[in-house]
Amino acid sequence: MTTLFSIIESPSHPRLEALYQRLGIIQFKLPSQRKALQALKRSAPDWVVAKCFYGF
């Protein structure tokens, strides 16, 4: 199985759940980079999709 981490920090993050499902990709939604780093310690995904923003 192909796995994918979606790091969703931005409201404009693409919602591609239907595409991932059609392609047989298991998506894990993560709300922050910190949560993604914690998840990476447990398992490594095949793909990572993120739309991050940084504000001062």
Residue pairs with C-beta under 8 A, 6 or more apart in sequence:
1 24
1 25
1 26
2 23
2 24
2 25
2 26
2 46
2 47
3 25
3 26
3 27
3 28
3 43
3 45
3 46
3 47
4 20
4 25
4 26
4 27
4 28
4 45
4 46
4 47
4 48
4 49
5 27
5 28
5 30
5 36
5 39
5 40
5 45
5 47
5 48
5 49
5 50
6 13
6 27
6 28
6 29
6 30
6 49
6 50
7 13
7 30
7 31
7 32
7 33
7 35
7 36
7 48
7 49
7 50
7 51
7 52
8 29
8 30
8 31
8 51
9 31
9 32
9 33
9 50
9 51
9 52
9 53
10 51
10 52
10 53
12 51
13 49
13 50
13 51
14 49
14 51
16 49
17 27
20 26
20 27
25 46
25 47
28 39
28 45
30 36
30 39
33 50
33 52
36 48
36 50
